[in-house]
């Protein structure tokens, strides 16, 4: 827990290049990507030649191939630009490159926006005939999607206006990221050794796991003192994001923002509401866990800064990145040689940006495109959680790599609804592996605690986030004004319900909504919970021999060639059935019993 880093976060130029991603497979330098942008910029106006001609299969096929080629090149440009941007959000040249890429993408979407509405002017019988024609077989998924969402497409002129507005409508999200990750200077606090250190998002997570309660409390207070001093700005940004969604959902003839978001994945709103209902019915299990935590920590009341404090204080292990890589590599061996070869590429080819540097985007993600490796951003600190984060992001990258290598570009990109499955399968395999290797009483208790925390964080916490997002969206849809006080009050009510009587809901936690980037991702958070439930069932089936690994990998390789719920049915997962969610929640009950007995 001691942070001996000269009391400051290092600059990127001070970092070892071996632990930074290598973007040269995409472009040699920024000049090369600028030239590609100029070439594409000169080609985009040519899309107008298709206007008024999309009446037969051959011409429609030509238009789809042309836009797919441009889209593929744009994805490569944008991937490079946003990875450069996220490596140091303060760099003006990186910001400029990223903005140019966004502008180019907006131009492309604006100039091509007439195509789908023009195709939809054809009679429905003709659309179905075109969908099934040999000429458009390569675009059958796209034609099916166009027909399915026919009532939500507008006229060519209206679609062009929406596309032109896209960049401006992203302002709340972009501004939140710049404020939250680039412009803020968090207070200085003391670590366990008494060193005064600069607080950051990554270090906050470390300090919340300190054995010293004063360290946790002081870090908690320091972090929220910043958010409290900017709370009205964050409220305005979130309101801007929600009003953007309301505008777009109404423009596209949806009944709600939630329906508009879920329809993109072909998921109905009952999947969302069923998740909320299932989790609420199992909140007593969460209360039992938090009371076990209270007794394990020997305190009268659990405060919000105690939620992640270690219950097994004598268990202490700082894990180097190289050791973490070896552990994850071994844990994923049940997935076979094909996955092992992907991991070899990830390790040797500069896919991963490992450590925190000043100005680097917080958190972790996997991001790439059809013509790049699936890169991974980490902010590795050496905690057990960081090993699981590595496994998680590698799951995304494996999924992307296999889909890109087995699908044409037009069907490679998978829907977000299934994106969290492979990542969580990896986490579960890692947990199983460590359970076999770490056999002492303290180690097993530590792993059980981690499993419960993962479950609580991914299913219970993310479902609470999903409730908050739904409730504040509905407030905007009712034309109710959003204020910092109102947002914090709504959030605090959910905190009290989800954490129960053993937890003291400190006033500061009411502002937590202000620091959650996923509230700008348009109803993303519920997918963590559904993905966790699906992944738990898949992992058990793989390890129990009830699911062939090739069938699982086949689902990943299918990319976006099938609707997400159909892809999951390939591996016997039906998320429209409440029993799928309830099985995982019953498992949580058992884990709490195990931990209580160990302690």
N, C-alpha and C positions, 0 to 999 in steps of 0.2 A: 504493500500500500504506500510505501514511501516513494515520493516522486523526485528523484535526483536529476533534474534536467535543467539546472541553472535557473530554476524557478520560472521558466518561460517556455512557451510552445515554440519549437524550432521553425525557421523559415524553410521553404521547400528546397532551396539550393543547398541547405545543410544536410539534407537527407541522403542516405545511400541509394544510388540509382538502381541497385539490384532489387529494391523493394518498391519501385515505382513502375507503373504500367508503361509498356512500350507501344506507342501509337504509330510507329513507323510502318506496320503492315497496311495502314490505311493511306497515309500521306507522309512524304519525306519531311516536309516542313509546312509552315503556315502559308508560304507563297504558293505551294502546289494546290492547297485547298482553295485559295483565293482564285487561282486560274480556273479550277473546276467550277467554282461558283459563277464566274464570268461566262464560261461556256454554256452552262445550264440556263443562266439568265437570258442569254441571247436566243435560246431555243424555245423558251416558254411561250412567247407570243405566237409561235407556230401552231399552238393548240387550237387557235381560233379557226383553223382550216376545217376542223371537224364540225363546226357549228352548222346546224341545219341539214346535216348529211347522215345522221345516225338513224337509219331506217331499215338497214338490212344486216345480216349476220357478218358479212365480210368487213363492212365499214366499222361496225361496232367492235369487232375483234381487233381491227387495226388501232382503233382509239384506245382500247383497254391495254394492248401491248405497249403502245407509246407512253401512256401515263404510268404504266407499271415500271417501265424502264426509267423514266424520270424520277418516280418515287424511290426506286432503289438507289439511284445516285444521290438523291436528296437525303435519304436516311444515312448514307455514309458521311456526307458533309455534316449533317446535324450531330451525328454520334461523335465525330472528331471534335466539333466545336464545343459541345456540352461537356465532354470529358476534360478538355483543356480548361474550360471555364470552371469546372468543379474542383480542379486541382488547386486553384488559388482564385477565389472569387473576387479578390481585390485588384487583380491584374487588368488594367484598362484595355490592353490589346486582346486579352482573352474575352473580355466583355464585348468588345466591338465585333470580334469574330462570331460570337454566339448570337448577337443581335442581327448580324447580316444573315446568318443561317436561318434564324426565325423569320426574318423579312422575306427571304427567298421562298421559304416554305409557304408563307402566307400568299405570296404572289402566285405560286403554282396552284394552290387550292382555289384561289379566286379565279384564275384563268381556266381551270378545268371544271369548275363548279356547274357549268351548264350541262355536262354530259349525262349525268344520271336523270335529271328532270326531263331532258330531251328524249331519252330512251323510254321513260315512263309515259310519254305521250302516246305510245303505241298501245293498241288494244291488249287486254289481258291475255286473250288466247294467243296473240302473236308473241307476247313476251314469254309465255310458257313454251311455245314452239322454238323460239330462239334459245332459251335456256337449255333445251334438250337437243339442240342441233349439234352436229359433228364439228362445225366450224368454231363453236363457242364452248366446246367441251372443256378446254383448258381453263375457262372462266366460269365454270358451272357454279362454284361456290359464290362468286360475286353476283352472278345473275340471280341466284336463289335469294341472296340477301337483299338485292334491289327490289325484287318482287315482294318479299316479306315485309319490308318497311315502306312500301309504296305510299301509304297514307301520311307518312311523316316527312316525305320530301316535298319541297316547295317548287315554285316556278323557277326557271333558269335565272331570271333577274333577282329573285329573292335569295336563291342559293348563293349567287355571286356577292350580294351584300353581306350575308352571314359570313362567308369566307373572308371577305375584306375586313370584317370586324374582329376576326379571330385573334389577331395579335393584340389589339387593344383590350380585348376581353380577358386576356391572360395577365394583365397588369397586377391585379391583387396577388396572384400566386407568385409572380416573379418578385414583386416588392417584398412579400413575406420572406422569401428565400434570402434576398440580399440583406434585409434587416436582421434576420435570425442567424445567418451564418457568416456574413461578411462585415457588417457595420457595427455589430454590438461589441462592447468591451465589458465582460462580466467581472464582478468584484474579485478581489484576491481573498483567499481563505487559507486555513491551515490544514495540513494533512495529519495523519496519525503520528508522524515523527515531529510535528511542530513546525515543519517547513511552511513558509508562506508561499503559496503557489497561485498561478493565474487560473481561475475557474474557466472551464470550457464545457460544451455539451458532453464530450467524451469523458472528461474527468469527473463530471457530476455523477455519471453512472458508476464510476469506481468508488467515489466517496460515499454514495448511498449504500455501498456494501462494506463500509468500514465497521470494525468491531467497536469503535469508539462512538458512543451515542452523541457526544457533543460535536464531533466532526460531522456526523450526518446532519444534525440539527442546524449547525451553522451554515453548511453548504446549501441545505434546503432553503433557509431564510435568505441567504445571499442571492441564490438564483431567482427567487420570486420577488426579491426587492427590485431587480431589473425589470421583470415583466410587469410588476405593479406600476412602475414609473412610466411605462409605455402602453398601458393596458388599453387606453382609448384608441391608439393607433392600430393595435392588433384587432380590436373590435371592428374598426372601420374596414380593415383589410378583409376580415372574414365575412362581414356583411357584403362587401363588394363581390366576393367569390360566390356567395349564395344568390345574390341578385342576378349575377351573370347566368347561373344555372336556371333560375326562374325564367329569365328572358328566353333562353334557348329552348327550354322544355315547352313553353307556351308557343313559341314560334313554330315548333315542330309538332304541335297538336298532341302533346302528351297531357295526361291528367295531373301529373306531379313530376317533380324533379327526380324522385326515386324511380318512378316508372321509366323515365327517359334514360337514366343511367343504366338500369338493369337490362333494358331492352337491347342494349348494345351487345350483351352477352347471351341473349335469348333466355334470360332468367326472369321469372315472374316475381312480383313483389311478395308473394306468399312465402317464398324461400327466405327472404329477409325477415319478415315478421315471425315466421316459425322459429328462426334462430333466436330472436329476442325472447320469444315465449318460452322456449326450451331452457335457455340460460336462466331466466328469471325463476323458473320452477326449481332450479337446482342451486339457487343462492344460499340456502341453508348449508350446503356443503362448503361453500366459500367461507361462510361465517365460522364453521367448525375449524377450517384450516387457519383462519386468522386468530381464533382463540388458542389453537395449538401453538401458533407463533408467539402469542402473548405469554403463554406459560413457558415456552422454550427460552424466551428472552428474559423471563423473570421480571416482568414489568406489569404495572396495574392496567395500563391502557396502551394499545398500539397506536402510535402516531404515524402520520403519512411518511415520515422519514425513517420509520422502522420496518416498512413493508419488505425491503430487500436486505435487511441486516442478516448476516449469516447465523443460522441456528446451531451450527457446529463450529464454534470459534476456534477449537484446537486444530481443525483441518485447515491447512494453509498451503497453497501451491501456486507459485507464479510460473506460468507456462510460456516458454519462448515460442516465437512464431514457427521456427523450424520443427519443434516438438509437436506443436499443434497440427502442422501439416502432416506429419507422420501418423499421428493419431487418426485424423480424418481419413487419410489414405487407407489405413487398415480397416476403419469402420465401414467404408463403402465397398469392401471386397465382395459382399453378397450380390452386388449389382453386376459382377462379371468383368471380363476382360475389355469389353467395349468401353465401359465407363472408366476403367483404369487407364486406357489409352488417352481419353479426354483429360483426365487429371494430369497425366504426364505432360500434355501440351500446355495445360494451365500453368504448371510449375516452371516449365523451361522456356516459355515464350512470352513472358512479361504480361500476363493477363491481369495481375493483381497489384493494386496500389495499397500498401499495407498499413503504413503508420500515419498518425495525425501530423499535419503541419499547419502553420498559421495561414488562415484564409481558406483552408480546405473545407469542402462541404462536410457537414456532420453526418453521422449515421453510417449506413452501409447500403449498397445496392449492386445489382448486376445489370449491365447495360451494354448493348452492342447492336449490330445490324447484320444483314445478310452477307455483307462483304467485309466484316471485321470479326476478330475474336469477340466472344462475350465477356467483356472486361468486368472486373470487380473492384469496387471501392470499399475499403475497410478503414477503420480507425482503431487498430489493434492495440490493446493495453495489457494482454497477458492473463486475463481472467478466464474462468471456465466459460462464461457467457461468450467470450470472444471466439473460442473454439467452435461453439455452436453457431455463431454468426458466420464463421468461415464455411462450415458445412452447409448452412442455409443458402448462402449466396452461390456456392458451387452447385447446389441443386438447380438454381435458376440457370446458371451458365451451361450445365449439362443439358438441360431441357432445350435451351436455345440452340446449342451446337448440334444436337441430334435432329432437331426440327429443320434447321437450315441445311443440313447435309442430306436430308431425305425428302425434302419437299421443294418444288419450285418456289421462287420468291413470292409468287402471287398467293400461295397457301401456307407459307412457312410460319407466319406470325400467328401465335396462339393467343386466345382470349385471356384477359386478365383473370377471369373467374377460375381458370385452372392453373394459373401461374404459381400459386402458393403450395401446390401439391408436391411437386418434386423437391422443393426446398425443405418442406417439413418432413418428407420421407427421409431425406438425408439426416435431419436432426434426430429423428427417431432411431435410425440405424446407428448413429453415433452414441446415443444414450444406451442402446442395447450393448454396443461394443464396450463402453466404459463400465457397464454393470458387470460384464464378465471379467474385466481386467482389475477393477478397483474393488477389492473384496473385504477390506477391513470394515469394522463397524462404522467408523467415522466417514470413510469414503462412501459407503453405501447410503448412509443417512444424507450425505451431501448431495449425492446424485438424485436421491428421491426428492429432496428439497428442490433441486434444480428442475426436475420433471414437473413437480407441482407448480413451481413458479412459471415455467414455460406454459403450462396449461392455463393457469390463472391469467397470465399476461396475454396469451393468444386468443383464448376463448372468452373468458369472463371480461377482461379489460377491453378487448377490441369490440365486444358486443356492447359494452357500456358506451364506447366511442360511437358505435353505430346508432345507438339510441339517441345520443346527443345530436349527431349529425341529422338524423331524421326529424327530431323535435325542432331544432332551430331552422331547418329548411321549411318545415310546415309553418313556422312563425312568419317567415318571409313570404310564403305563398298566401298567407292571410293578410298580407300587407301590414304586419306589425313591425314597428321600428325595432332594430336591434341595438342595444346599448351594452357597454362593458358590464354594467351592473346586472342587466338581464341575462346575459350570457353566463356570467359567473354564478348567478342564482340558480339557473337551470342546471349547470354543471354540478353544483354542490348538492342539489337534490339527488342526482344520480349517484354521486360518490357515496352519500349516506345510505342509499338503498343497496348498492352493490357491495359495500364493505361491511355494513352491519354494526351490531352493538359493541363489538370488541375493539373497534377502531375509533379514535378521536379524529374527526375530519378537521384538520387544522385550516384556519381561514385562508392561508396562502394557496392551498390546493384548489380553491375555487377558480384560480387563474390558470390552471394547467392547460385548458383548451387553447390558450394563446401560444403555446410552444409546440403544438402537435402539427407537423407539416402535412400529415395524411388528411387533415380536414380540407385540404386544397386539392385532393385527388378524386373528388366526385364519387362518394359512396364506395370507397375502396376497402375500408377497414373490415367490413363484414366478411370479406373474402379470406382474411387471415383465419377467422374462426371456422368457416366452412372448409377451407383448405386443410386446416389442422385435423378436423374430424375425418375428412376423406383420407388424409395421409396416415392417420393412426390405423385405420382399417387396412390400408394397402400394406403398410409395414408389417403388421401382424400376419397378414396372408403370405407375404414373401418369406418371412422368417419361419413361419409354420409349414411352409411347403404347399400352401393352398393356392398360390398364385405364381405362375411361371414368370421369371424375370423378363423373358422376351416379350411377354404380353404387356408388362408394365412399360418396358422401353418402347414397345410399339405404340403405346398411347402417346409417349413423349415425341416420338418421330412423326406422328400424324400432324403435329403443329396445329394449324388452324383449318385443316381440311374437313373437320366435322364440328357441329355445335358442341360447346363444352360439356353439357350434361350428357350428351351421347358419348363423348370421349371417356368420361368417367364410368359410364355403363360398360365399357369394354373391360374394365377391371372390377366389375361387380359392385360399383358404388352408385347409389341412387340418392342424391341429396334432396329430392322432393319428398322422400320418406322421413318423417320425424324420427324413426327408429335409428337412422344413421347418426344423427346428432346425439340422441339419448345414449347410445352405446358408449360414446366417448365420455359423456358426463358421468355415467355410472363408473367408468374407469377412474375418474377423478376422486370419487368417493373412496375407492379402495386405496388409492395412493395416500390420501389423508389419513386413513386408518393405519397404514404402514408407517408413516412418518411419526404419528402419535406414539405408536408402540416403540419405535427406535429411540425416541427421546425420553 
